[in-house]
Amino acid sequence: MIVRSWRGRTDVDRADIYPKYLFDVVVPKLGALSGFGGISLLRRVDGNEIEFVVQTYWQSMQAVEGFAGPKPEIAVVEPDARDLLTSFDETVLHYDVVAGMDRPK
């Protein structure tokens, strides 16, 4: 499994707008792609900004390339998302998942 990790930032007073867009618009599109395995959204306050870390999970780098194209290190940021963010990373990082653990029951 591959994790694709990317960061974007927005103003504190707009903290709820990007997550709504992500889950209402982007996630359904991702869910239709072969090899998509899920998503996590992390958020932290950084002064007057909110930083988001989006981590998407993919079955393989071939699945990532099916989403991102032949240069998978380039961020895929839809025009509407660009309008919601004050800044964002132009590139992404990919990680091999070595181990994971579900929350103990």
C-alpha positions as MATLAB code, in Angstrom:
seq = 'MIVRSWRGRTDVDRADIYPKYLFDVVVPKLGALSGFGGISLLRRVDGNEIEFVVQTYWQSMQAVEGFAGPKPEIAVVEPDARDLLTSFDETVLHYDVVAGMDRPK';
ca = [
       0.000    0.000    0.000;
       1.146    3.534   -0.821;
       0.305    6.715    1.070;
       0.257    9.914   -0.973;
       0.735   12.892    1.363;
       0.099   16.556    0.522;
      -0.388   19.833    2.439;
      -2.570   22.871    1.904;
      -3.339   25.924    3.997;
      -6.240   28.311    4.466;
      -7.343   31.111    6.789;
      -8.683   30.137   10.218;
     -12.081   31.673    9.445;
     -12.394   29.319    6.432;
     -11.321   26.162    8.260;
     -14.495   24.188    7.502;
     -14.813   25.010    3.795;
     -11.992   22.878    2.388;
     -12.901   19.682    4.299;
     -16.495   19.949    3.080;
     -15.313   20.368   -0.512;
     -12.846   17.502   -0.157;
     -15.425   15.019    1.117;
     -18.388   16.224   -0.959;
     -16.614   16.651   -4.313;
     -13.173   15.043   -4.413;
     -13.663   11.835   -2.419;
     -16.507   10.549   -4.625;
     -14.258   11.018   -7.680;
     -11.381    9.217   -5.964;
     -13.693    6.404   -4.894;
     -14.445    5.670   -8.537;
     -10.763    5.078   -9.340;
      -9.211    1.639   -9.427;
      -6.768    1.117   -6.579;
      -8.016    3.904   -4.308;
      -7.968    2.676   -0.719;
      -9.148    5.576    1.417;
      -8.283    8.997    2.762;
      -7.287   10.753    5.968;
      -7.506   14.491    6.571;
      -5.357   16.020    9.296;
      -5.701   19.604   10.495;
      -3.731   21.911   12.764;
      -3.828   25.588   13.668;
      -0.657   27.431   12.689;
      -1.033   31.068   13.743;
      -3.762   32.624   11.607;
      -3.833   29.674    9.240;
      -5.088   26.136    9.223;
      -2.766   23.554    7.742;
      -4.339   20.455    6.241;
      -2.485   17.242    5.492;
      -4.322   15.035    3.028;
      -3.225   11.416    2.932;
      -4.695    9.164    0.302;
      -4.144    5.422    0.262;
      -3.480    3.471   -2.923;
      -2.927   -0.201   -3.685;
       0.223    0.494   -5.749;
       2.247    3.189   -7.504;
       0.518    2.109  -10.706;
      -2.798    3.076   -9.071;
      -1.279    6.418   -8.021;
      -0.171    7.012  -11.610;
      -3.700    6.176  -12.772;
      -4.844    9.130  -10.679;
      -1.904   11.540  -10.929;
      -0.454   10.713  -14.330;
       3.113    9.946  -15.422;
       4.655   12.414  -12.932;
       3.024   11.268   -9.685;
       5.144   13.608   -7.565;
       3.203   16.590   -8.950;
       0.202   17.563   -6.817;
      -3.254   17.225   -8.355;
      -5.210   20.248   -7.103;
      -8.522   21.028   -8.764;
      -9.210   24.680   -9.656;
     -12.010   24.948   -7.073;
      -9.674   23.638   -4.362;
      -7.033   26.184   -5.380;
      -9.605   28.921   -4.777;
     -10.319   27.627   -1.249;
      -6.701   27.511   -0.119;
      -4.262   30.351    0.571;
      -1.307   28.136   -0.349;
      -0.502   24.498   -1.030;
       2.392   22.232   -1.874;
       3.030   21.798   -5.587;
       4.468   18.343   -4.969;
       3.492   15.324   -2.890;
       5.374   12.655   -0.973;
       4.770    8.933   -1.363;
       5.361    6.413    1.393;
       5.250    2.625    1.470;
       3.061    1.451    4.330;
       5.281   -0.814    6.415;
       2.846   -1.524    9.249;
      -0.451   -0.308   10.619;
      -2.715   -0.928   13.552;
      -6.415   -0.455   14.016;
      -7.619    1.033   17.245;
      -7.803   -1.667   19.953;
     -11.353   -2.735   20.807;
];
